[in-house]
Amino acid sequence: MLHLHHLIATYGYGVVMLFVGIEGVGIPLPGETTLITAAIIAGTSRELDIFGVVLASIGGALIGDNLGFWLGRLLGTRLLQRYGHYVGLQPAHLKLGQYLFKHYGGWLVGFGRFVTVLRTLAPFLAGANRMPWPRFFLFNLCGSVLWSAALGAAAYEFGKAIHRLMGPVGLCLGAVTVIGIVVAFRLVRRRYQDLQAAAEREFPDPPA
């Protein structure tokens, strides 16, 4: 985390665009963490501007996701099956992506950006499943703007609050935030496990 903070402080918006973009191509770099860290820096100092952070995130998401889409269109799921384990993507993740794409289509492209595994897989699967590019771009644009703005604004306001309330109140606010994140993570994880079980039932064989 400190290393990431140093990168952002040194190279600014370019790091946000790069990490978010590479994550969209299908390589699970910490794009979300980079956005949150940059937004907190913007809220606690004058090193970065929150509008620049959000715009860099949107730009990175659009570029990376569209590259991921065309890679999926050209190479299909064979690339993920063969090399996905090198970047932490297992067959179970691919099955989940196929299941969600089959049942939710464009919504997966838009709102999948809020879920780590889906954020990495959705553009590639959209291309592999021959989703029309204009439809993909529309949902991807909406999702990228909403994700970047919502996450960036929340982290920015959190940074401002911590900056104003340094001391016992700030620590208390930080503790409440951490507890909230843990609870949210557990709820998401429970839902993720339910969806994974449904995907396994629908696709019992290895990913095609």
Backbone as a printed PyTorch tensor [residue, N CA C, xyz], in Angstrom:
tensor([[[  0.8360,  -1.1990,   0.0000],
         [  0.0000,   0.0000,   0.0000],
         [  0.8700,   1.2480,   0.0000]],

        [[  1.9400,   1.2430,   0.8080],
         [  2.8390,   2.3940,   0.8470],
         [  3.5400,   2.5610,  -0.4840]],

        [[  3.9070,   1.4440,  -1.1120],
         [  4.5550,   1.4900,  -2.4180],
         [  3.6090,   2.0880,  -3.4520]],

        [[  2.3340,   1.6920,  -3.4050],
         [  1.3330,   2.2340,  -4.3140],
         [  1.1490,   3.7250,  -4.0850]],

        [[  1.1130,   4.1350,  -2.8240],
         [  0.9960,   5.5560,  -2.4850],
         [  2.1660,   6.3360,  -3.0780]],

        [[  3.3540,   5.7640,  -3.0000],
         [  4.5420,   6.4350,  -3.5450],
         [  4.4460,   6.5680,  -5.0680]],

        [[  3.9800,   5.5130,  -5.7330],
         [  3.8270,   5.5570,  -7.1890],
         [  2.8470,   6.6440,  -7.6090]],

        [[  1.7280,   6.7040,  -6.9070],
         [  0.7090,   7.7020,  -7.2410],
         [  1.2170,   9.1040,  -6.9690]],

        [[  1.8910,   9.2820,  -5.8260],
         [  2.4310,  10.6030,  -5.4870],
         [  3.4870,  11.0400,  -6.4920]],

        [[  4.2310,  10.0810,  -7.0640],
         [  5.3030,  10.4060,  -8.0020],
         [  4.7890,  10.6280,  -9.4190]],

        [[  3.9080,   9.7330,  -9.8960],
         [  3.4860,   9.7650, -11.3020],
         [  2.0390,  10.2210, -11.5070]],

        [[  1.3230,  10.4070, -10.4190],
         [  0.0040,  11.0210, -10.4990],
         [ -1.0490,  10.2350, -11.2620]],

        [[ -1.8050,  10.9660, -12.0960],
         [ -2.9670,  10.3960, -12.7720],
         [ -2.5880,   9.2540, -13.7120]],

        [[ -1.3750,   9.2680, -14.2300],
         [ -0.9480,   8.2240, -15.1520],
         [ -0.9850,   6.8470, -14.5210]],

        [[ -0.6450,   6.7610, -13.2270],
         [ -0.6730,   5.4720, -12.5310],
         [ -2.1130,   4.9770, -12.4080]],

        [[ -3.0380,   5.8880, -12.1120],
         [ -4.4500,   5.5120, -12.0040],
         [ -4.9370,   4.9590, -13.3430]],

        [[ -4.6730,   5.6890, -14.4200],
         [ -5.1230,   5.2370, -15.7430],
         [ -4.4790,   3.9100, -16.1190]],

        [[ -3.1900,   3.7580, -15.8480],
         [ -2.4700,   2.5400, -16.2240],
         [ -2.9900,   1.3240, -15.4660]],

        [[ -3.1070,   1.4210, -14.1410],
         [ -3.5160,   0.2660, -13.3410],
         [ -4.9640,  -0.1250, -13.6210]],

        [[ -5.8420,   0.8670, -13.7210],
         [ -7.2420,   0.5680, -14.0260],
         [ -7.3500,  -0.0320, -15.4270]],

        [[ -6.5850,   0.5030, -16.3710],
         [ -6.6220,   0.0000, -17.7380],
         [ -6.1110,  -1.4180, -17.8620]],

        [[ -4.9840,  -1.7080, -17.2350],
         [ -4.4100,  -3.0620, -17.3210],
         [ -5.3530,  -4.0790, -16.6820]],

        [[ -6.0110,  -3.6940, -15.6040],
         [ -6.9830,  -4.5860, -14.9730],
         [ -8.1130,  -4.9180, -15.9470]],

        [[ -8.5260,  -3.9170, -16.7490],
         [ -9.5940,  -4.1430, -17.7170],
         [ -9.2000,  -5.0720, -18.8440]],

        [[ -7.9040,  -5.1280, -19.1640],
         [ -7.4230,  -6.0330, -20.2070],
         [ -7.5400,  -7.4880, -19.7590]],

        [[ -7.5430,  -7.7260, -18.4590],
         [ -7.6620,  -9.0840, -17.9510],
         [ -6.5760,  -9.4740, -16.9710]],

        [[ -5.6720,  -8.5420, -16.6760],
         [ -4.6010,  -8.7990, -15.7140],
         [ -5.0020,  -8.1590, -14.3850]],

        [[ -5.2010,  -8.9530, -13.3380],
         [ -5.7630,  -8.4190, -12.0930],
         [ -4.7990,  -7.5690, -11.2670]],

        [[ -4.4060,  -6.4270, -11.7970],
         [ -3.6760,  -5.4410, -10.9950],
         [ -4.6700,  -4.7190, -10.0770]],

        [[ -4.1780,  -4.0670,  -9.0130],
         [ -5.1010,  -3.4220,  -8.0550],
         [ -5.6540,  -2.0960,  -8.5620]],

        [[ -6.4410,  -2.1540,  -9.6340],
         [ -7.0110,  -0.9260, -10.1890],
         [ -7.9320,  -0.2160,  -9.2150]],

        [[ -8.8090,  -0.9870,  -8.5530],
         [ -9.7400,  -0.4020,  -7.5950],
         [ -8.9990,   0.2340,  -6.4230]],

        [[ -7.9980,  -0.4710,  -5.8890],
         [ -7.2060,   0.0700,  -4.7860],
         [ -6.4630,   1.3300,  -5.2030]],

        [[ -5.9840,   1.3540,  -6.4440],
         [ -5.2840,   2.5370,  -6.9500],
         [ -6.2190,   3.7370,  -7.0040]],

        [[ -7.4420,   3.5240,  -7.5060],
         [ -8.4280,   4.6000,  -7.5580],
         [ -8.7460,   5.1200,  -6.1610]],

        [[ -8.9800,   4.2060,  -5.2220],
         [ -9.3210,   4.6050,  -3.8570],
         [ -8.1670,   5.3740,  -3.2190]],

        [[ -6.9390,   4.8770,  -3.3840],
         [ -5.7700,   5.5280,  -2.7940],
         [ -5.5740,   6.9270,  -3.3660]],

        [[ -5.7210,   7.0510,  -4.6840],
         [ -5.5550,   8.3570,  -5.3250],
         [ -6.6310,   9.3370,  -4.8640]],

        [[ -7.8600,   8.8490,  -4.7170],
         [ -8.9480,   9.7210,  -4.2610],
         [ -8.7330,  10.1730,  -2.8180]],

        [[ -8.2180,   9.2870,  -1.9710],
         [ -7.9210,   9.6680,  -0.5890],
         [ -6.8050,  10.7080,  -0.5580]],

        [[ -5.7900,  10.5200,  -1.4000],
         [ -4.7070,  11.5120,  -1.4920],
         [ -5.2720,  12.8620,  -1.9000]],

        [[ -6.2080,  12.8630,  -2.8600],
         [ -6.8300,  14.1150,  -3.2930],
         [ -7.6200,  14.7660,  -2.1610]],

        [[ -8.2030,  13.9320,  -1.2890],
         [ -8.9890,  14.4700,  -0.1840],
         [ -8.1690,  14.9380,   0.9960]],

        [[ -6.9120,  14.4900,   1.0980],
         [ -6.0800,  14.8460,   2.2540],
         [ -4.9330,  15.8010,   1.9110]],

        [[ -4.7520,  16.0840,   0.6140],
         [ -3.6600,  16.9800,   0.2260],
         [ -4.0200,  17.6720,  -1.0830]],

        [[ -3.0910,  18.4800,  -1.5600],
         [ -3.2980,  19.1620,  -2.8450],
         [ -2.4670,  18.5390,  -3.9550]],

        [[ -1.9770,  17.3370,  -3.7230],
         [ -1.1440,  16.6710,  -4.7250],
         [ -1.9440,  16.2820,  -5.9590]],

        [[ -3.1970,  15.8960,  -5.7530],
         [ -4.0490,  15.4720,  -6.8580],
         [ -5.4040,  16.1640,  -6.7620]],

        [[ -6.0610,  16.2840,  -7.9090],
         [ -7.4230,  16.8220,  -7.9610],
         [ -8.3900,  15.6670,  -8.1870]],

        [[ -9.4810,  15.6290,  -7.4380],
         [-10.3940,  14.4970,  -7.5160],
         [-10.9960,  14.3480,  -8.9090]],

        [[-11.2490,  15.4600,  -9.5960],
         [-11.8090,  15.3640, -10.9480],
         [-10.7990,  14.7260, -11.9020]],

        [[ -9.5340,  15.0580, -11.7310],
         [ -8.4950,  14.4330, -12.5430],
         [ -8.3870,  12.9500, -12.2550]],

        [[ -8.5240,  12.5670, -10.9830],
         [ -8.4580,  11.1510, -10.5920],
         [ -9.6020,  10.3720, -11.2410]],

        [[-10.8160,  10.9130, -11.1540],
         [-11.9870,  10.2330, -11.7210],
         [-11.8830,  10.1340, -13.2370]],

        [[-11.4530,  11.2160, -13.8900],
         [-11.3080,  11.1930, -15.3510],
         [-10.2420,  10.1990, -15.7890]],

        [[ -9.1410,  10.1330, -15.0390],
         [ -8.0800,   9.1660, -15.3580],
         [ -8.6050,   7.7400, -15.2160]],

        [[ -9.4130,   7.5010, -14.1870],
         [ -9.9850,   6.1770, -13.9750],
         [-10.9490,   5.8120, -15.0990]],

        [[-11.8020,   6.7510, -15.4880],
         [-12.7500,   6.4890, -16.5820],
         [-11.9850,   6.1930, -17.8780]],

        [[-10.9640,   7.0130, -18.1630],
         [-10.1760,   6.7970, -19.3730],
         [ -9.4850,   5.4420, -19.3760]],

        [[ -8.8780,   5.0870, -18.2420],
         [ -8.2120,   3.7880, -18.1450],
         [ -9.1800,   2.6340, -18.2950]],

        [[-10.3590,   2.7590, -17.6650],
         [-11.3640,   1.6990, -17.7480],
         [-11.8390,   1.5010, -19.1830]],

        [[-12.1130,   2.5930, -19.8870],
         [-12.5970,   2.4900, -21.2690],
         [-11.5440,   1.8880, -22.1880]],

        [[-10.3120,   2.3570, -22.0680],
         [ -9.2420,   1.8400, -22.9340],
         [ -8.9760,   0.3590, -22.6410]],

        [[ -8.7840,   0.0350, -21.3550],
         [ -8.4800,  -1.3390, -20.9820],
         [ -9.6050,  -2.3020, -21.2900]],

        [[-10.8390,  -1.9080, -20.9740],
         [-11.9720,  -2.8000, -21.2050],
         [-12.1890,  -3.0580, -22.6890]],

        [[-11.9920,  -2.0390, -23.5180],
         [-12.1700,  -2.2320, -24.9570],
         [-11.0650,  -3.1130, -25.5430]],

        [[ -9.8520,  -2.9780, -25.0190],
         [ -8.7880,  -3.8910, -25.4400],
         [ -9.1320,  -5.3300, -25.0290]],

        [[ -9.6370,  -5.4900, -23.7970],
         [-10.0510,  -6.8040, -23.3340],
         [-11.1700,  -7.3770, -24.1880]],

        [[-12.1040,  -6.5270, -24.5840],
         [-13.2200,  -6.9620, -25.4360],
         [-12.7100,  -7.5140, -26.7610]],

        [[-11.8010,  -6.7780, -27.4190],
         [-11.3220,  -7.2140, -28.7320],
         [-10.3960,  -8.4170, -28.6200]],

        [[ -9.6810,  -8.5540, -27.5150],
         [ -8.9150,  -9.7680, -27.2940],
         [ -9.8450, -10.9780, -27.1760]],

        [[-10.9400, -10.7880, -26.4620],
         [-11.9280, -11.8510, -26.3400],
         [-12.5660, -12.1790, -27.6800]],

        [[-12.8360, -11.1580, -28.4820],
         [-13.4340, -11.3810, -29.8010],
         [-12.4900, -12.1670, -30.7100]],

        [[-11.1970, -11.8630, -30.6350],
         [-10.2180, -12.4910, -31.5190],
         [ -9.7760, -13.8780, -31.0320]],

        [[ -9.6220, -14.0260, -29.7090],
         [ -9.0210, -15.2420, -29.1710],
         [ -9.9940, -16.1570, -28.4520]],

        [[-11.1910, -15.6510, -28.1310],
         [-12.1480, -16.4710, -27.4010],
         [-11.6590, -16.7920, -26.0000]],

        [[-12.2460, -17.8070, -25.4010],
         [-11.8970, -18.1490, -24.0160],
         [-10.6530, -19.0310, -23.9310]],

        [[-10.0980, -19.4310, -25.0810],
         [ -8.9200, -20.3040, -25.0530],
         [ -7.7600, -19.6700, -24.2900]],

        [[ -7.5990, -18.3620, -24.4590],
         [ -6.4910, -17.6680, -23.7990],
         [ -6.6160, -17.7500, -22.2840]],

        [[ -7.8380, -17.5300, -21.7770],
         [ -8.0470, -17.5900, -20.3310],
         [ -7.8620, -19.0070, -19.8100]],

        [[ -8.3270, -19.9890, -20.5740],
         [ -8.1850, -21.3750, -20.1290],
         [ -6.7180, -21.7840, -20.0380]],

        [[ -5.9360, -21.3030, -20.9780],
         [ -4.5420, -21.7440, -21.0510],
         [ -3.6310, -20.9760, -20.1110]],

        [[ -3.8590, -19.6510, -19.9980],
         [ -2.9130, -18.8260, -19.2540],
         [ -3.5210, -18.1270, -18.0360]],

        [[ -4.8220, -18.2930, -17.8310],
         [ -5.4780, -17.5720, -16.7420],
         [ -4.9060, -17.8540, -15.3670]],

        [[ -4.4310, -19.0860, -15.1500],
         [ -3.9220, -19.4320, -13.8130],
         [ -2.6610, -18.6630, -13.4550]],

        [[ -1.9700, -18.1350, -14.4810],
         [ -0.7670, -17.3490, -14.1910],
         [ -1.1020, -16.0190, -13.5260]],

        [[ -2.3160, -15.5230, -13.7230],
         [ -2.7190, -14.2470, -13.1190],
         [ -3.8520, -14.4540, -12.1120]],

        [[ -3.9930, -15.7040, -11.6090],
         [ -4.9380, -15.9600, -10.5300],
         [ -6.3560, -16.2680, -10.9580]],

        [[ -6.5970, -16.4780, -12.2590],
         [ -7.9330, -16.7950, -12.7420],
         [ -8.0540, -18.3090, -12.8990]],

        [[ -8.9950, -18.8930, -12.1780],
         [ -9.2020, -20.3280, -12.1780],
         [-10.4010, -20.6930, -13.0610]],

        [[-10.5420, -21.9750, -13.4490],
         [-11.7070, -22.3930, -14.2310],
         [-13.0300, -22.0100, -13.5780]],

        [[-13.0780, -22.0380, -12.2500],
         [-14.3090, -21.6650, -11.5480],
         [-14.6810, -20.2100, -11.8150]],

        [[-13.6810, -19.3360, -11.8990],
         [-13.9560, -17.9300, -12.2020],
         [-14.5330, -17.7960, -13.6070]],

        [[-13.9770, -18.5600, -14.5410],
         [-14.4430, -18.5020, -15.9170],
         [-15.8780, -19.0100, -16.0280]],

        [[-16.1910, -20.0850, -15.3070],
         [-17.5640, -20.5980, -15.3030],
         [-18.5420, -19.5650, -14.7520]],

        [[-18.1270, -18.9040, -13.6750],
         [-18.9920, -17.8770, -13.0830],
         [-19.2390, -16.7550, -14.0900]],

        [[-18.1810, -16.3290, -14.7720],
         [-18.3440, -15.2790, -15.7720],
         [-19.2730, -15.7120, -16.8890]],

        [[-19.1410, -16.9420, -17.3780],
         [-20.0120, -17.4520, -18.4290],
         [-21.4620, -17.5180, -17.9600]],

        [[-21.6550, -17.9750, -16.7260],
         [-23.0040, -18.0800, -16.1690],
         [-23.6680, -16.6960, -16.0860]],

        [[-22.9460, -15.7350, -15.5280],
         [-23.5140, -14.4010, -15.3630],
         [-23.7310, -13.7110, -16.7090]],

        [[-22.8010, -13.9220, -17.6300],
         [-22.9590, -13.2950, -18.9490],
         [-24.1810, -13.8680, -19.6740]],

        [[-24.3830, -15.1930, -19.5590],
         [-25.5210, -15.8280, -20.2100],
         [-26.8400, -15.2870, -19.6770]],

        [[-26.9130, -15.0530, -18.3530],
         [-28.1770, -14.6750, -17.7300],
         [-28.3820, -13.1550, -17.6240]],

        [[-27.2960, -12.4000, -17.6080],
         [-27.4420, -10.9630, -17.3550],
         [-26.8440, -10.0710, -18.4360]],

        [[-26.0580, -10.6350, -19.3540],
         [-25.5890,  -9.9100, -20.5240],
         [-24.9800,  -8.5500, -20.2500]],

        [[-25.6080,  -7.5160, -20.8240],
         [-25.0700,  -6.1680, -20.7330],
         [-24.9330,  -5.6460, -19.3200]],

        [[-25.8310,  -6.0910, -18.4280],
         [-25.7450,  -5.6350, -17.0430],
         [-24.4480,  -6.1050, -16.3930]],

        [[-23.9630,  -7.2650, -16.8360],
         [-22.6900,  -7.7550, -16.3180],
         [-21.5550,  -6.8200, -16.7100]],

        [[-21.6060,  -6.3170, -17.9330],
         [-20.5680,  -5.3900, -18.4100],
         [-20.5910,  -4.1100, -17.5920]],

        [[-21.7940,  -3.5930, -17.3140],
         [-21.8890,  -2.3360, -16.5780],
         [-21.5980,  -2.4700, -15.1010]],

        [[-22.3190,  -3.3510, -14.4390],
         [-22.2100,  -3.4460, -12.9890],
         [-21.1660,  -4.4580, -12.5360]],

        [[-20.6610,  -5.2820, -13.4720],
         [-19.5870,  -6.1960, -13.1220],
         [-18.3280,  -5.4780, -12.6880]],

        [[-18.1920,  -4.2160, -13.0660],
         [-17.0240,  -3.4210, -12.6760],
         [-16.9430,  -3.2530, -11.1620]],

        [[-18.0370,  -3.4370, -10.4490],
         [-18.0280,  -3.2870,  -8.9980],
         [-17.5820,  -4.5620,  -8.2810]],

        [[-17.3480,  -5.6560,  -9.0280],
         [-16.9310,  -6.9290,  -8.4350],
         [-15.5760,  -7.3090,  -9.0340]],

        [[-14.6010,  -7.5990,  -8.1750],
         [-13.2140,  -7.7610,  -8.6130],
         [-13.0450,  -8.7460,  -9.7560]],

        [[-13.4970,  -9.9840,  -9.5760],
         [-13.2970, -11.0050, -10.6090],
         [-14.0200, -10.6300, -11.8920]],

        [[-15.2430, -10.1470, -11.7700],
         [-16.0230,  -9.7950, -12.9490],
         [-15.4500,  -8.5830, -13.6700]],

        [[-14.8600,  -7.6730, -12.9220],
         [-14.2330,  -6.5040, -13.5390],
         [-13.1210,  -6.9300, -14.4920]],

        [[-12.4370,  -8.0030, -14.1480],
         [-11.3480,  -8.5100, -14.9740],
         [-11.8590,  -9.3610, -16.1300]],

        [[-12.9220, -10.1470, -15.9060],
         [-13.3960, -11.1020, -16.8980],
         [-14.4230, -10.5470, -17.8760]],

        [[-15.2820,  -9.6260, -17.4260],
         [-16.4500,  -9.2290, -18.2180],
         [-16.1120,  -8.7290, -19.6240]],

        [[-15.1410,  -7.8220, -19.8010],
         [-14.8560,  -7.3640, -21.1720],
         [-14.4220,  -8.5040, -22.0900]],

        [[-13.5500,  -9.3810, -21.5930],
         [-13.0690, -10.5000, -22.3880],
         [-14.2180, -11.4320, -22.7610]],

        [[-15.0880, -11.7460, -21.7960],
         [-16.2140, -12.6220, -22.0640],
         [-17.2180, -11.9910, -23.0190]],

        [[-17.3870, -10.6780, -22.9150],
         [-18.2900,  -9.9850, -23.8460],
         [-17.8070, -10.1590, -25.2800]],

        [[-16.5050, -10.0110, -25.4960],
         [-15.9540, -10.2120, -26.8280],
         [-16.0420, -11.6590, -27.2730]],

        [[-15.7040, -12.5870, -26.3730],
         [-15.7230, -14.0110, -26.7100],
         [-17.1310, -14.4970, -27.0300]],

        [[-18.1420, -13.8870, -26.3840],
         [-19.5290, -14.2740, -26.6250],
         [-20.1970, -13.4620, -27.7280]],

        [[-19.3830, -12.7250, -28.4950],
         [-19.8560, -11.9940, -29.6650],
         [-20.9150, -10.9450, -29.3460]],

        [[-20.7800, -10.2940, -28.1960],
         [-21.6770,  -9.1850, -27.8800],
         [-21.4090,  -8.0540, -28.8720]],

        [[-22.4480,  -7.4490, -29.4610],
         [-22.2220,  -6.3330, -30.4020],
         [-21.4330,  -5.2080, -29.7340]],

        [[-20.3970,  -4.7020, -30.4220],
         [-19.5310,  -3.7080, -29.7950],
         [-20.2690,  -2.4380, -29.3700]],

        [[-21.1960,  -1.8760, -30.1850],
         [-21.8950,  -0.6650, -29.7090],
         [-22.6270,  -0.8850, -28.3870]],

        [[-23.2510,  -2.0490, -28.2430],
         [-23.9530,  -2.3650, -26.9850],
         [-22.9450,  -2.4880, -25.8460]],

        [[-21.8460,  -3.1780, -26.1100],
         [-20.7970,  -3.2950, -25.0930],
         [-20.2930,  -1.9160, -24.6860]],

        [[-19.9980,  -1.0710, -25.6550],
         [-19.4300,   0.2450, -25.3490],
         [-20.3920,   1.0780, -24.5050]],

        [[-21.6810,   1.0170, -24.8130],
         [-22.6640,   1.7960, -24.0550],
         [-22.7020,   1.3590, -22.5960]],

        [[-22.8280,   0.0520, -22.3670],
         [-22.8740,  -0.4440, -20.9910],
         [-21.5350,  -0.2120, -20.2860]],

        [[-20.4420,  -0.3890, -21.0190],
         [-19.1220,  -0.1940, -20.4330],
         [-18.8900,   1.2630, -20.0510]],

        [[-19.3240,   2.1760, -20.9030],
         [-19.1970,   3.6050, -20.6060],
         [-19.9770,   3.9670, -19.3430]],

        [[-21.2130,   3.5180, -19.2740],
         [-22.0340,   3.8070, -18.0860],
         [-21.4190,   3.2200, -16.8270]],

        [[-20.9710,   1.9680, -16.9240],
         [-20.3700,   1.3240, -15.7660],
         [-19.0790,   1.9830, -15.3290]],

        [[-18.2390,   2.3700, -16.3000],
         [-16.9550,   3.0060, -15.9810],
         [-17.1590,   4.3550, -15.2970]],

        [[-18.1010,   5.1390, -15.8080],
         [-18.3710,   6.4540, -15.2160],
         [-18.9450,   6.2880, -13.8090]],

        [[-19.9280,   5.4010, -13.6600],
         [-20.5720,   5.2130, -12.3570],
         [-19.5790,   4.6850, -11.3290]],

        [[-18.8100,   3.6660, -11.6950],
         [-17.8350,   3.0680, -10.7810],
         [-16.7680,   4.0770, -10.3760]],

        [[-16.2000,   4.7720, -11.3380],
         [-15.1320,   5.7300, -11.0440],
         [-15.6370,   6.8800, -10.1870]],

        [[-16.8090,   7.4060, -10.5450],
         [-17.3470,   8.5550,  -9.8110],
         [-17.7750,   8.1630,  -8.3930]],

        [[-18.4750,   7.0390,  -8.2680],
         [-18.9720,   6.6290,  -6.9500],
         [-17.8250,   6.2730,  -6.0150]],

        [[-16.9120,   5.4450,  -6.4950],
         [-15.8000,   5.0080,  -5.6560],
         [-14.8600,   6.1730,  -5.3560]],

        [[-14.5780,   6.9720,  -6.3850],
         [-13.6910,   8.1150,  -6.1970],
         [-14.2630,   9.1350,  -5.2270]],

        [[-15.5560,   9.4500,  -5.3640],
         [-16.1870,  10.4380,  -4.4870],
         [-16.2330,   9.9470,  -3.0410]],

        [[-16.5600,   8.6570,  -2.8560],
         [-16.6290,   8.1110,  -1.4950],
         [-15.2610,   8.1510,  -0.8190]],

        [[-14.2180,   7.7320,  -1.5380],
         [-12.8660,   7.7370,  -0.9660],
         [-12.3820,   9.1630,  -0.7220]],

        [[-12.7430,  10.0730,  -1.6170],
         [-12.3570,  11.4830,  -1.4760],
         [-12.9810,  12.0890,  -0.2200]],

        [[-14.2720,  11.8580,  -0.0300],
         [-14.9560,  12.3930,   1.1490],
         [-14.4170,  11.7640,   2.4280]],

        [[-14.0840,  10.4790,   2.3490],
         [-13.4900,   9.8110,   3.5050],
         [-12.1500,  10.4530,   3.8480]],

        [[-11.3270,  10.7140,   2.8270],
         [-10.0380,  11.3690,   3.0460],
         [-10.1990,  12.7490,   3.6600]],

        [[-11.1570,  13.5180,   3.1710],
         [-11.4090,  14.8580,   3.7250],
         [-11.8390,  14.7680,   5.1840]],

        [[-12.7060,  13.7970,   5.4950],
         [-13.1880,  13.6540,   6.8710],
         [-12.0470,  13.2860,   7.8120]],

        [[-11.1930,  12.3590,   7.4000],
         [-10.0510,  11.9720,   8.2200],
         [ -9.1060,  13.1580,   8.4060]],

        [[ -8.9260,  13.9390,   7.3490],
         [ -8.0320,  15.0940,   7.4200],
         [ -8.5500,  16.1350,   8.4100]],

        [[ -9.8770,  16.3380,   8.4300],
         [-10.4780,  17.3320,   9.3320],
         [-10.5150,  16.8320,  10.7670]],

        [[-10.6720,  15.5370,  10.9300],
         [-10.9280,  14.9890,  12.2540],
         [ -9.7760,  14.1500,  12.7800]],

        [[ -8.5710,  14.5910,  12.4920],
         [ -7.4060,  13.8540,  12.9890],
         [ -7.4670,  13.7800,  14.5100]],

        [[ -7.1080,  12.6390,  15.0550],
         [ -7.1840,  12.4550,  16.4980],
         [ -8.1960,  11.3800,  16.8150]],

        [[ -8.7510,  11.3590,  18.0360],
         [ -9.6760,  10.3060,  18.4600],
         [-10.8930,  10.1520,  17.5540]],

        [[-11.4850,  11.2910,  17.1330],
         [-12.6720,  11.2050,  16.2780],
         [-12.3130,  10.5950,  14.9320]],

        [[-11.1750,  11.0110,  14.3840],
         [-10.7270,  10.4590,  13.1080],
         [-10.4660,   8.9740,  13.2020]],

        [[ -9.8580,   8.5420,  14.2940],
         [ -9.5980,   7.1180,  14.4840],
         [-10.8980,   6.3350,  14.6020]],

        [[-11.8560,   6.9200,  15.2980],
         [-13.1580,   6.2710,  15.4530],
         [-13.8440,   6.1200,  14.0980]],

        [[-13.7980,   7.1850,  13.2980],
         [-14.3930,   7.1380,  11.9620],
         [-13.7020,   6.0800,  11.1070]],

        [[-12.3900,   6.0240,  11.2300],
         [-11.6380,   5.0230,  10.4770],
         [-12.0310,   3.6060,  10.8780]],

        [[-12.2050,   3.3930,  12.2020],
         [-12.5910,   2.0660,  12.6910],
         [-13.9710,   1.6750,  12.1830]],

        [[-14.9240,   2.6220,  12.2050],
         [-16.2680,   2.3500,  11.7010],
         [-16.2230,   2.0000,  10.2190]],

        [[-15.3990,   2.7200,   9.4680],
         [-15.2690,   2.4570,   8.0300],
         [-14.7290,   1.0600,   7.7810]],

        [[-13.6970,   0.6840,   8.5330],
         [-13.1040,  -0.6530,   8.3700],
         [-14.1430,  -1.7340,   8.6710]],

        [[-14.9160,  -1.5420,   9.7540],
         [-15.9490,  -2.5200,  10.1070],
         [-16.9810,  -2.6200,   8.9810]],

        [[-17.3730,  -1.4760,   8.4330],
         [-18.3380,  -1.4700,   7.3400],
         [-17.8180,  -2.2080,   6.1170]],

        [[-16.5470,  -2.0070,   5.8070],
         [-15.9410,  -2.6840,   4.6610],
         [-15.9230,  -4.1870,   4.8800]],

        [[-15.5790,  -4.6150,   6.0980],
         [-15.5300,  -6.0560,   6.4110],
         [-16.9180,  -6.6800,   6.2730]],

        [[-17.9380,  -6.0150,   6.8040],
         [-19.3080,  -6.5320,   6.7090],
         [-19.7420,  -6.6220,   5.2560]],

        [[-19.4750,  -5.5570,   4.4820],
         [-19.8450,  -5.5550,   3.0700],
         [-19.1370,  -6.6670,   2.3140]],

        [[-17.8540,  -6.8580,   2.6310],
         [-17.0790,  -7.9070,   1.9560],
         [-17.6810,  -9.2840,   2.2290]],

        [[-18.1010,  -9.5160,   3.4670],
         [-18.6650, -10.8220,   3.8120],
         [-19.9950, -11.0460,   3.0970]],

        [[-20.8060, -10.0000,   2.9780],
         [-22.0780, -10.1260,   2.2700],
         [-21.8520, -10.4270,   0.7930]],

        [[-20.9030,  -9.7090,   0.1900],
         [-20.5920,  -9.9350,  -1.2210],
         [-20.0340, -11.3300,  -1.4230]],

        [[-19.1680, -11.7520,  -0.5080],
         [-18.5680, -13.0850,  -0.6220],
         [-19.6290, -14.1770,  -0.5250]],

        [[-20.6120, -14.0030,   0.3480],
         [-21.6810, -14.9950,   0.4810],
         [-22.4820, -15.0880,  -0.8130]],

        [[-22.8000, -13.9310,  -1.3990],
         [-23.5400, -13.9210,  -2.6660],
         [-22.6880, -14.5230,  -3.7820]],

        [[-21.4000, -14.2290,  -3.7530],
         [-20.4740, -14.7720,  -4.7540],
         [-20.4610, -16.2960,  -4.6920]],

        [[-20.4350, -16.8600,  -3.4890],
         [-20.4170, -18.3130,  -3.3310],
         [-21.7070, -18.9430,  -3.8520]],

        [[-22.8480, -18.2650,  -3.6320],
         [-24.1220, -18.7710,  -4.1560],
         [-24.1040, -18.7980,  -5.6810]],

        [[-23.6100, -17.7250,  -6.2830],
         [-23.5400, -17.6550,  -7.7430],
         [-22.5640, -18.6800,  -8.2980]],

        [[-21.4540, -18.8800,  -7.5840],
         [-20.4720, -19.8630,  -8.0320],
         [-21.0700, -21.2670,  -8.0320]],

        [[-21.8630, -21.5830,  -7.0200],
         [-22.5270, -22.8940,  -6.9580],
         [-23.5100, -23.0530,  -8.1150]],

        [[-24.2530, -21.9860,  -8.4250],
         [-25.1940, -22.0380,  -9.5490],
         [-24.4520, -22.2370, -10.8690]],

        [[-23.3000, -21.5680, -11.0150],
         [-22.5040, -21.7130, -12.2280],
         [-21.9870, -23.1390, -12.3720]],

        [[-21.5690, -23.7580, -11.2720],
         [-21.0720, -25.1270, -11.3190],
         [-22.1820, -26.0980, -11.7140]],

        [[-23.4070, -25.8320, -11.2360],
         [-24.5230, -26.7060, -11.6020],
         [-24.8540, -26.5920, -13.0820]],

        [[-24.7950, -25.3780, -13.5960],
         [-25.1470, -25.1640, -15.0020],
         [-24.0270, -25.5720, -15.9560]],

        [[-22.7600, -25.4250, -15.5190],
         [-21.6170, -25.7910, -16.3500],
         [-20.7430, -26.8020, -15.6030]],

        [[-21.2010, -28.0580, -15.4860],
         [-20.4290, -29.0470, -14.7220],
         [-19.1290, -29.4670, -15.4080]],

        [[-19.0790, -29.3310, -16.7330],
         [-17.8830, -29.7040, -17.4640],
         [-16.8600, -28.5570, -17.4690]],

        [[-15.6010, -28.8410, -17.8370],
         [-14.6070, -27.7710, -17.9470],
         [-15.0730, -26.6770, -18.8920]],

        [[-14.6670, -25.4170, -18.6780],
         [-15.1010, -24.3160, -19.5320],
         [-14.8080, -24.5890, -20.9940]],

        [[-15.7860, -24.2580, -21.8320],
         [-15.6130, -24.4880, -23.2760],
         [-15.0410, -23.2550, -23.9460]]])
